[in-house]
Amino acid sequence: MIRIDFNRLLAMIMLLCTGLPAATVSSPDGKIAVTLEIKENLEPYPVGERLYYSVKKDGQAILLDSPFRLDFKDMPSFAKGLTISEQRSSSTDETWSTPFGAQRTIVNSYNEISLVLHETAAPHRAITFTVRAFDDGVAFRYGIPEQKGLTNFSITRESSEFHFPLDPTCWIGHYPSFRGHQETEYNEMNLSQSKPGQIIACPLLAQLPSCWVALTEANLIDWAGVYYTRHSTIPTAVVTLLSPRIDQADVAVISAAPRVSPWRVIMIGDRPGDLIESNIILNLSEPLAIDDPSWITPGISAWDRWWAGSYAPDFDGDMGVNNESMKYYIDFSAEMGWEYQLVDWEWYGPPFDPNEPSGAAGNPAADLTKSIPAIDIPELVRYAGKKGVKILVWLEWENADRQMEVAFPLYEKWGVAGVKVDFMARDDQYVVNFYHRLVKLAAEHHLTVDFHGAYKPTGLRRAYPNLLTREGVLGNEYSKWSDRITPTHDCVLPFTRMLCGPMDYTPGGFRNRTPATFRIVGGDAPGPFVMSTRAHQLAQFVVYESPLQVACDSPYNYRVSPAGTEFLKVVPTVWDDTKVLDGYPGDFIIIARKSGAEWTIGGLTNEESRTLDIALDFLGAGTFTAKIYADPEEAADYPDRLDVSEKVVTARDRLTLTMAGSGGVAIHFIRLQ
């Protein structure tokens, strides 16, 4: 006998006829709630019912009703006259391990809701809209199912809007265009001070009365990179922008159904440090795609003369792009116990097209399989290998795009350990795909990757942990020709750019000056100054996450500073746990990271001196020797001086840490029992 539940049948009929007006999903801890609603707001939008999403934390508004719109080329926009025709809910609670990062074991716990949105009028298209609510934020993405009348498509604009409940204090990076190295300052301002049309970088950091929020993206695959701009009529809202294609300037994405977009991420925390501890971007990214990542080696690399110049009184030879100079750096890496030596540009000849004075294009005559007569890569690999050091080589990206299928097998045969790929300066769909092709091919040939001239991370390192680091940061190299690398800037970066993932800031400048005495040094000798103390530069190796740290200065400048180099011999580059003890963007940060049984602290301050009282309860059981590398009293006048001391401590103790203006502190805790 067949029994019919007439109430359920009636509910299904009503759903098909009228659609669902709203849906909600909450984080596992119940503190964050997302509401999705089809309605018609009295705002300057096209007439018709639209999808709006809003977010609350602990009952306080994070985002007010924020609409979604998708514009296609040669097709009507997907925005108005919508209904929710289907709703599905699910939950995930799991843990997974990452070989390299700020934490070894990562909790992935979220509640998810996925809606099917239908147009009530012709052309009756449908898209999916999926939201995941984590304890540390919210993410959503849209999908285009395969359907009649919507197979191949071109997206001209995605308008995902984010409406804040007030005019928040923000830390905003502005770019002059979509083409660039994503190297800029993040300036503190009210959101309303950013002008409509200005391109806002990812992430956008905002301080609300009840919490901190950062907007960015995750799982960027075969799509255009996302940016923001202030809303044209609402000064407390931003809307997404997509990087345009080079071949079709009015199009951002060309694809075919079925497809899903990258995740639009809203990181949420009670403290700014909570955002640093978040793993939401990795949790939203594709899982490990390498069968056995055990060959991948993190560590520290020496960097040839590109930054430090030719000044080397302890080197008897011609400092330049030649084997003798590279062996000088290899010897220093071996002396320090570092894993790598980077052979930078021009080892295979002029990398840029001589007919393009701006240096914007790769040299079509360049050959990545042949080095100049003064450089012998296989010989350098052999020499370095005898000393326990691996070789990295620099590549211009268009040269690599043209030749990597031939060059990478050869590099593996030579024994090269990795590549630094540079000057992409774009994140349009073609270049995003280039990143994926290169990292995948590099993994097949046991090569690590460091992207420079790069866009911000979006979680690709989870699938391919051979992608150790990338630039996309206004880092120490700028001290070579500008005064932009200030202590305030250094204290903003952990709360902005670093939220996206590892950054190759190239720390470790040992020609220290105060902001008042800093000057730009022209020429090669004896290397650039940095606008901070010795302790500040040491602490960057801890504060700035990067499984591959490239130490910027010369062997000579390190060798004449034995107290500082002692710390650089022991500091790890990958961590099992990370705790942000205190901090505020642009002011200071104190961060503790665990590796094995030992902890390391890094602290940075801006131009103001400050004293902090730090509890050591994170240490856990046992007794430790705290080896402290700190600013001495005279650091305000002599920033290259360093005070090194030791103290026996336990988790019950506290440490009073004093950092000079533009200073810092680095502490290595060595377990005694």
MIKOL-98280 format. One record per residue (C-alpha): x, y, z negated. Coordinates in steps of 0.2 Angstrom, whole numbers. Example, Ala and Ser with C-alpha at 12.3 -4.5 7.8 and 13.67 -1.06 7.14 Angstrom:
% residues 2
[rec [62; -22; -39]]
[rec [68; -5; -36]]
END
This chain:
% residues 673
[rec [0; 0; 0]]
[rec [7; 17; 5]]
[rec [5; 31; -8]]
[rec [5; 49; -3]]
[rec [11; 63; -15]]
[rec [-1; 76; -8]]
[rec [7; 90; -19]]
[rec [24; 86; -12]]
[rec [17; 85; 6]]
[rec [9; 102; 4]]
[rec [25; 110; -3]]
[rec [34; 103; 13]]
[rec [21; 110; 24]]
[rec [22; 127; 16]]
[rec [41; 127; 17]]
[rec [40; 124; 36]]
[rec [27; 137; 38]]
[rec [33; 151; 27]]
[rec [51; 147; 22]]
[rec [59; 149; 6]]
[rec [60; 167; 0]]
[rec [76; 165; -12]]
[rec [88; 153; -19]]
[rec [101; 153; -33]]
[rec [117; 144; -38]]
[rec [127; 146; -54]]
[rec [145; 142; -59]]
[rec [148; 126; -70]]
[rec [149; 137; -86]]
[rec [133; 146; -82]]
[rec [141; 163; -83]]
[rec [141; 168; -64]]
[rec [125; 167; -54]]
[rec [122; 170; -36]]
[rec [105; 175; -29]]
[rec [102; 173; -10]]
[rec [86; 181; -4]]
[rec [77; 184; 12]]
[rec [68; 201; 11]]
[rec [67; 218; 19]]
[rec [76; 232; 9]]
[rec [72; 250; 12]]
[rec [90; 254; 19]]
[rec [96; 260; 35]]
[rec [96; 243; 43]]
[rec [86; 236; 58]]
[rec [68; 232; 53]]
[rec [65; 214; 49]]
[rec [69; 202; 35]]
[rec [87; 199; 32]]
[rec [98; 188; 21]]
[rec [105; 197; 5]]
[rec [116; 190; -8]]
[rec [120; 197; -25]]
[rec [131; 191; -40]]
[rec [130; 193; -58]]
[rec [142; 188; -72]]
[rec [135; 187; -90]]
[rec [120; 195; -84]]
[rec [130; 210; -78]]
[rec [129; 215; -59]]
[rec [145; 212; -49]]
[rec [137; 214; -32]]
[rec [120; 221; -29]]
[rec [110; 216; -14]]
[rec [123; 214; 0]]
[rec [117; 209; 18]]
[rec [124; 198; 31]]
[rec [125; 201; 50]]
[rec [134; 192; 64]]
[rec [136; 200; 81]]
[rec [139; 191; 97]]
[rec [144; 196; 115]]
[rec [130; 194; 128]]
[rec [118; 188; 114]]
[rec [107; 196; 101]]
[rec [114; 199; 84]]
[rec [110; 186; 70]]
[rec [103; 198; 57]]
[rec [84; 201; 55]]
[rec [68; 191; 55]]
[rec [75; 177; 46]]
[rec [68; 163; 35]]
[rec [76; 149; 24]]
[rec [70; 133; 32]]
[rec [81; 121; 22]]
[rec [90; 121; 6]]
[rec [103; 108; -1]]
[rec [112; 108; -18]]
[rec [127; 99; -23]]
[rec [141; 99; -37]]
[rec [159; 94; -37]]
[rec [170; 91; -53]]
[rec [188; 85; -49]]
[rec [206; 87; -52]]
[rec [220; 87; -39]]
[rec [239; 89; -39]]
[rec [249; 101; -29]]
[rec [268; 98; -26]]
[rec [273; 116; -27]]
[rec [264; 131; -34]]
[rec [260; 140; -50]]
[rec [251; 125; -58]]
[rec [254; 106; -55]]
[rec [236; 100; -59]]
[rec [222; 110; -52]]
[rec [203; 109; -58]]
[rec [191; 110; -44]]
[rec [174; 112; -51]]
[rec [159; 121; -43]]
[rec [141; 121; -39]]
[rec [136; 123; -21]]
[rec [120; 128; -11]]
[rec [119; 127; 7]]
[rec [104; 135; 17]]
[rec [98; 134; 35]]
[rec [93; 151; 41]]
[rec [81; 152; 56]]
[rec [75; 166; 66]]
[rec [57; 168; 66]]
[rec [56; 175; 83]]
[rec [65; 171; 99]]
[rec [78; 165; 102]]
[rec [75; 155; 86]]
[rec [93; 151; 82]]
[rec [99; 144; 66]]
[rec [115; 146; 56]]
[rec [120; 138; 39]]
[rec [125; 149; 25]]
[rec [134; 140; 10]]
[rec [139; 147; -7]]
[rec [150; 139; -20]]
[rec [150; 146; -37]]
[rec [166; 142; -48]]
[rec [170; 148; -65]]
[rec [183; 160; -58]]
[rec [173; 167; -43]]
[rec [161; 164; -29]]
[rec [164; 160; -10]]
[rec [153; 159; 5]]
[rec [154; 154; 23]]
[rec [142; 153; 38]]
[rec [141; 139; 51]]
[rec [135; 138; 68]]
[rec [127; 122; 72]]
[rec [126; 114; 89]]
[rec [109; 119; 96]]
[rec [99; 123; 112]]
[rec [105; 140; 118]]
[rec [120; 142; 107]]
[rec [135; 131; 112]]
[rec [150; 142; 117]]
[rec [150; 159; 109]]
[rec [160; 175; 106]]
[rec [159; 184; 90]]
[rec [162; 203; 92]]
[rec [159; 208; 73]]
[rec [155; 200; 57]]
[rec [146; 211; 44]]
[rec [147; 203; 27]]
[rec [144; 217; 15]]
[rec [149; 219; -3]]
[rec [139; 232; -13]]
[rec [146; 236; -30]]
[rec [134; 243; -43]]
[rec [145; 259; -46]]
[rec [160; 267; -38]]
[rec [174; 256; -45]]
[rec [192; 259; -48]]
[rec [201; 250; -34]]
[rec [219; 246; -29]]
[rec [218; 247; -10]]
[rec [230; 244; 4]]
[rec [227; 254; 20]]
[rec [233; 248; 37]]
[rec [234; 260; 52]]
[rec [229; 246; 64]]
[rec [226; 228; 65]]
[rec [243; 225; 72]]
[rec [256; 226; 58]]
[rec [267; 216; 46]]
[rec [254; 219; 32]]
[rec [267; 228; 21]]
[rec [260; 242; 12]]
[rec [257; 249; -5]]
[rec [241; 246; -15]]
[rec [235; 263; -22]]
[rec [224; 266; -36]]
[rec [208; 275; -31]]
[rec [189; 275; -32]]
[rec [182; 265; -18]]
[rec [172; 281; -12]]
[rec [189; 289; -9]]
[rec [193; 276; 5]]
[rec [185; 283; 21]]
[rec [174; 273; 33]]
[rec [184; 266; 47]]
[rec [200; 265; 37]]
[rec [206; 247; 37]]
[rec [207; 240; 20]]
[rec [219; 225; 16]]
[rec [216; 209; 8]]
[rec [214; 207; -6]]
[rec [204; 222; -12]]
[rec [205; 223; -31]]
[rec [191; 232; -41]]
[rec [189; 235; -59]]
[rec [171; 235; -65]]
[rec [165; 239; -83]]
[rec [162; 221; -87]]
[rec [176; 212; -77]]
[rec [189; 212; -63]]
[rec [185; 207; -45]]
[rec [196; 204; -29]]
[rec [189; 201; -12]]
[rec [199; 190; 1]]
[rec [197; 175; 12]]
[rec [202; 157; 12]]
[rec [204; 142; 24]]
[rec [207; 153; 39]]
[rec [207; 141; 54]]
[rec [205; 145; 72]]
[rec [197; 162; 68]]
[rec [202; 180; 66]]
[rec [209; 187; 50]]
[rec [197; 197; 39]]
[rec [199; 215; 33]]
[rec [187; 227; 25]]
[rec [181; 245; 28]]
[rec [171; 257; 17]]
[rec [152; 257; 22]]
[rec [148; 271; 34]]
[rec [133; 277; 23]]
[rec [136; 269; 6]]
[rec [152; 275; -3]]
[rec [151; 260; -16]]
[rec [151; 246; -3]]
[rec [163; 238; 9]]
[rec [160; 228; 25]]
[rec [171; 215; 34]]
[rec [181; 218; 49]]
[rec [188; 205; 60]]
[rec [205; 206; 69]]
[rec [202; 208; 88]]
[rec [209; 197; 101]]
[rec [223; 204; 112]]
[rec [215; 197; 128]]
[rec [197; 204; 124]]
[rec [198; 219; 113]]
[rec [179; 219; 110]]
[rec [179; 200; 104]]
[rec [186; 193; 88]]
[rec [182; 174; 89]]
[rec [179; 163; 104]]
[rec [173; 146; 100]]
[rec [160; 133; 102]]
[rec [147; 125; 91]]
[rec [147; 117; 79]]
[rec [159; 128; 69]]
[rec [161; 135; 52]]
[rec [169; 152; 47]]
[rec [183; 154; 34]]
[rec [177; 157; 16]]
[rec [174; 174; 10]]
[rec [180; 175; -7]]
[rec [175; 185; -23]]
[rec [188; 181; -37]]
[rec [181; 186; -54]]
[rec [189; 187; -71]]
[rec [188; 195; -88]]
[rec [206; 201; -87]]
[rec [216; 206; -72]]
[rec [228; 191; -77]]
[rec [213; 179; -75]]
[rec [214; 182; -56]]
[rec [232; 178; -55]]
[rec [229; 161; -64]]
[rec [214; 157; -52]]
[rec [216; 143; -40]]
[rec [200; 147; -30]]
[rec [209; 150; -13]]
[rec [218; 133; -14]]
[rec [202; 124; -20]]
[rec [193; 131; -4]]
[rec [207; 125; 8]]
[rec [209; 109; 17]]
[rec [217; 95; 7]]
[rec [235; 88; 10]]
[rec [238; 83; 28]]
[rec [256; 76; 26]]
[rec [257; 58; 22]]
[rec [273; 60; 11]]
[rec [278; 77; 6]]
[rec [293; 71; -5]]
[rec [306; 77; 8]]
[rec [300; 95; 5]]
[rec [313; 104; -6]]
[rec [309; 121; -15]]
[rec [323; 132; -22]]
[rec [333; 147; -20]]
[rec [342; 153; -4]]
[rec [356; 164; -2]]
[rec [353; 177; 13]]
[rec [367; 182; 25]]
[rec [373; 200; 27]]
[rec [356; 206; 35]]
[rec [351; 215; 19]]
[rec [367; 216; 8]]
[rec [378; 222; 22]]
[rec [396; 218; 26]]
[rec [404; 224; 9]]
[rec [413; 209; 2]]
[rec [430; 212; -6]]
[rec [431; 194; -11]]
[rec [430; 188; 8]]
[rec [445; 188; 19]]
[rec [438; 188; 36]]
[rec [426; 198; 48]]
[rec [409; 198; 40]]
[rec [396; 196; 54]]
[rec [386; 183; 63]]
[rec [399; 170; 63]]
[rec [403; 153; 55]]
[rec [416; 160; 43]]
[rec [403; 173; 35]]
[rec [390; 159; 34]]
[rec [402; 148; 25]]
[rec [406; 162; 12]]
[rec [387; 162; 8]]
[rec [386; 143; 8]]
[rec [400; 142; -4]]
[rec [391; 155; -15]]
[rec [375; 144; -15]]
[rec [385; 129; -20]]
[rec [393; 139; -34]]
[rec [375; 144; -40]]
[rec [367; 127; -38]]
[rec [355; 135; -25]]
[rec [347; 124; -12]]
[rec [348; 134; 3]]
[rec [358; 146; 14]]
[rec [348; 157; 27]]
[rec [356; 160; 44]]
[rec [347; 176; 49]]
[rec [344; 183; 66]]
[rec [355; 184; 82]]
[rec [363; 167; 79]]
[rec [355; 162; 96]]
[rec [358; 179; 104]]
[rec [347; 194; 106]]
[rec [330; 189; 100]]
[rec [320; 204; 108]]
[rec [316; 208; 125]]
[rec [328; 222; 131]]
[rec [315; 230; 142]]
[rec [304; 233; 126]]
[rec [313; 246; 116]]
[rec [301; 245; 102]]
[rec [306; 227; 99]]
[rec [288; 221; 100]]
[rec [291; 207; 112]]
[rec [302; 191; 111]]
[rec [317; 190; 123]]
[rec [311; 178; 137]]
[rec [329; 174; 141]]
[rec [332; 168; 123]]
[rec [336; 150; 120]]
[rec [332; 143; 103]]
[rec [342; 127; 107]]
[rec [359; 136; 109]]
[rec [369; 147; 97]]
[rec [381; 160; 102]]
[rec [399; 155; 102]]
[rec [403; 162; 85]]
[rec [390; 151; 77]]
[rec [389; 132; 76]]
[rec [374; 126; 68]]
[rec [378; 108; 67]]
[rec [395; 112; 59]]
[rec [387; 123; 46]]
[rec [374; 109; 42]]
[rec [389; 97; 40]]
[rec [399; 110; 29]]
[rec [384; 114; 18]]
[rec [379; 96; 16]]
[rec [395; 92; 8]]
[rec [392; 105; -5]]
[rec [374; 100; -8]]
[rec [366; 115; 2]]
[rec [354; 115; 16]]
[rec [353; 127; 31]]
[rec [338; 138; 36]]
[rec [338; 147; 53]]
[rec [328; 162; 58]]
[rec [317; 163; 74]]
[rec [308; 176; 83]]
[rec [290; 170; 84]]
[rec [287; 172; 103]]
[rec [303; 163; 106]]
[rec [297; 149; 94]]
[rec [279; 149; 102]]
[rec [288; 146; 119]]
[rec [301; 133; 113]]
[rec [296; 125; 97]]
[rec [291; 108; 105]]
[rec [309; 107; 111]]
[rec [319; 116; 97]]
[rec [311; 107; 82]]
[rec [316; 90; 86]]
[rec [333; 96; 90]]
[rec [334; 105; 73]]
[rec [329; 89; 64]]
[rec [343; 80; 74]]
[rec [355; 93; 68]]
[rec [350; 92; 50]]
[rec [342; 110; 49]]
[rec [331; 110; 34]]
[rec [319; 124; 39]]
[rec [314; 139; 49]]
[rec [310; 157; 45]]
[rec [298; 163; 58]]
[rec [297; 182; 60]]
[rec [288; 197; 68]]
[rec [271; 190; 72]]
[rec [263; 206; 65]]
[rec [246; 200; 70]]
[rec [232; 189; 63]]
[rec [220; 188; 79]]
[rec [214; 171; 83]]
[rec [228; 166; 94]]
[rec [241; 170; 81]]
[rec [231; 161; 67]]
[rec [232; 146; 78]]
[rec [250; 148; 81]]
[rec [254; 147; 62]]
[rec [244; 131; 62]]
[rec [253; 123; 77]]
[rec [270; 128; 70]]
[rec [268; 122; 52]]
[rec [261; 106; 58]]
[rec [275; 103; 71]]
[rec [288; 108; 58]]
[rec [281; 95; 46]]
[rec [282; 82; 59]]
[rec [301; 86; 60]]
[rec [304; 88; 42]]
[rec [306; 107; 43]]
[rec [301; 119; 29]]
[rec [293; 136; 35]]
[rec [295; 154; 29]]
[rec [284; 166; 39]]
[rec [290; 184; 39]]
[rec [281; 199; 48]]
[rec [266; 188; 42]]
[rec [248; 190; 37]]
[rec [242; 186; 19]]
[rec [241; 168; 14]]
[rec [224; 160; 15]]
[rec [228; 142; 8]]
[rec [236; 133; 22]]
[rec [250; 128; 10]]
[rec [238; 115; 2]]
[rec [237; 105; 18]]
[rec [255; 109; 23]]
[rec [266; 111; 8]]
[rec [281; 113; 19]]
[rec [275; 131; 21]]
[rec [285; 136; 6]]
[rec [282; 155; 7]]
[rec [278; 170; 18]]
[rec [281; 188; 18]]
[rec [266; 200; 21]]
[rec [272; 210; 7]]
[rec [281; 227; 5]]
[rec [297; 219; -3]]
[rec [314; 223; -8]]
[rec [320; 224; 10]]
[rec [312; 242; 11]]
[rec [325; 248; -2]]
[rec [337; 247; 13]]
[rec [329; 262; 21]]
[rec [316; 269; 10]]
[rec [311; 274; -8]]
[rec [294; 265; -7]]
[rec [299; 250; -18]]
[rec [295; 259; -35]]
[rec [293; 250; -52]]
[rec [275; 255; -51]]
[rec [273; 246; -34]]
[rec [282; 231; -42]]
[rec [269; 230; -56]]
[rec [254; 232; -44]]
[rec [260; 217; -33]]
[rec [256; 203; -45]]
[rec [238; 209; -46]]
[rec [235; 212; -27]]
[rec [245; 203; -14]]
[rec [251; 189; -25]]
[rec [233; 184; -28]]
[rec [232; 177; -10]]
[rec [248; 166; -13]]
[rec [267; 165; -13]]
[rec [276; 180; -7]]
[rec [294; 181; -1]]
[rec [298; 198; -9]]
[rec [317; 194; -8]]
[rec [321; 198; -26]]
[rec [337; 200; -35]]
[rec [345; 217; -30]]
[rec [360; 220; -42]]
[rec [365; 238; -37]]
[rec [353; 245; -49]]
[rec [348; 263; -51]]
[rec [334; 273; -60]]
[rec [321; 282; -50]]
[rec [330; 298; -53]]
[rec [347; 292; -47]]
[rec [341; 280; -33]]
[rec [346; 285; -15]]
[rec [345; 277; 2]]
[rec [362; 270; 7]]
[rec [366; 271; 25]]
[rec [377; 258; 34]]
[rec [382; 241; 28]]
[rec [394; 245; 14]]
[rec [392; 241; 0]]
[rec [373; 236; 1]]
[rec [357; 245; -4]]
[rec [352; 251; -21]]
[rec [336; 245; -30]]
[rec [325; 257; -41]]
[rec [325; 246; -57]]
[rec [335; 238; -70]]
[rec [345; 222; -69]]
[rec [332; 213; -81]]
[rec [318; 219; -70]]
[rec [326; 211; -54]]
[rec [329; 195; -64]]
[rec [311; 194; -70]]
[rec [304; 195; -52]]
[rec [310; 177; -49]]
[rec [297; 172; -63]]
[rec [283; 185; -60]]
[rec [283; 183; -41]]
[rec [277; 166; -36]]
[rec [287; 158; -22]]
[rec [293; 140; -20]]
[rec [307; 147; -9]]
[rec [315; 162; -17]]
[rec [327; 171; -6]]
[rec [340; 181; -16]]
[rec [343; 197; -7]]
[rec [360; 203; -13]]
[rec [378; 198; -8]]
[rec [389; 185; -17]]
[rec [401; 198; -22]]
[rec [388; 209; -31]]
[rec [382; 193; -40]]
[rec [399; 187; -44]]
[rec [404; 203; -53]]
[rec [388; 201; -64]]
[rec [390; 185; -73]]
[rec [377; 188; -86]]
[rec [364; 190; -73]]
[rec [369; 176; -62]]
[rec [368; 164; -77]]
[rec [349; 166; -77]]
[rec [348; 164; -58]]
[rec [357; 147; -60]]
[rec [343; 140; -71]]
[rec [327; 148; -65]]
[rec [314; 136; -57]]
[rec [304; 141; -42]]
[rec [289; 129; -44]]
[rec [279; 127; -60]]
[rec [268; 115; -69]]
[rec [258; 129; -78]]
[rec [256; 148; -78]]
[rec [249; 159; -91]]
[rec [247; 178; -89]]
[rec [250; 185; -107]]
[rec [246; 203; -104]]
[rec [246; 216; -90]]
[rec [238; 230; -80]]
[rec [240; 234; -62]]
[rec [254; 247; -59]]
[rec [258; 247; -78]]
[rec [266; 231; -83]]
[rec [265; 212; -83]]
[rec [271; 198; -94]]
[rec [269; 181; -87]]
[rec [274; 164; -94]]
[rec [277; 149; -83]]
[rec [281; 131; -87]]
[rec [292; 119; -78]]
[rec [294; 101; -86]]
[rec [297; 103; -105]]
[rec [303; 121; -103]]
[rec [295; 138; -102]]
[rec [301; 154; -93]]
[rec [294; 172; -96]]
[rec [296; 186; -84]]
[rec [291; 204; -88]]
[rec [290; 220; -78]]
[rec [286; 238; -82]]
[rec [283; 253; -72]]
[rec [293; 269; -74]]
[rec [288; 270; -93]]
[rec [296; 261; -106]]
[rec [285; 250; -117]]
[rec [286; 238; -132]]
[rec [275; 222; -132]]
[rec [272; 210; -146]]
[rec [270; 192; -138]]
[rec [263; 177; -147]]
[rec [272; 161; -142]]
[rec [258; 149; -145]]
[rec [259; 143; -127]]
[rec [275; 134; -131]]
[rec [266; 120; -139]]
[rec [275; 108; -151]]
[rec [294; 108; -154]]
[rec [308; 120; -157]]
[rec [316; 131; -143]]
[rec [331; 142; -140]]
[rec [325; 158; -132]]
[rec [338; 165; -121]]
[rec [333; 183; -118]]
[rec [339; 194; -104]]
[rec [334; 211; -108]]
[rec [336; 230; -106]]
[rec [349; 237; -118]]
[rec [346; 254; -126]]
[rec [357; 262; -113]]
[rec [347; 254; -98]]
[rec [338; 271; -95]]
[rec [355; 278; -90]]
[rec [364; 263; -85]]
[rec [351; 251; -77]]
[rec [364; 239; -71]]
[rec [368; 234; -89]]
[rec [360; 218; -97]]
[rec [358; 212; -115]]
[rec [359; 193; -117]]
[rec [354; 186; -134]]
[rec [348; 170; -141]]
[rec [334; 166; -154]]
[rec [327; 149; -161]]
[rec [308; 150; -160]]
[rec [293; 139; -161]]
[rec [275; 141; -156]]
[rec [271; 150; -173]]
[rec [283; 164; -169]]
[rec [280; 181; -160]]
[rec [293; 190; -150]]
[rec [294; 209; -149]]
[rec [300; 214; -132]]
[rec [306; 231; -127]]
[rec [308; 236; -109]]
[rec [316; 252; -103]]
[rec [307; 263; -90]]
[rec [308; 254; -73]]
[rec [314; 239; -83]]
[rec [310; 221; -87]]
[rec [314; 205; -97]]
[rec [317; 187; -93]]
[rec [317; 173; -106]]
[rec [322; 155; -104]]
[rec [315; 143; -117]]
[rec [326; 128; -119]]
[rec [318; 114; -129]]
[rec [329; 108; -144]]
[rec [317; 95; -151]]
END
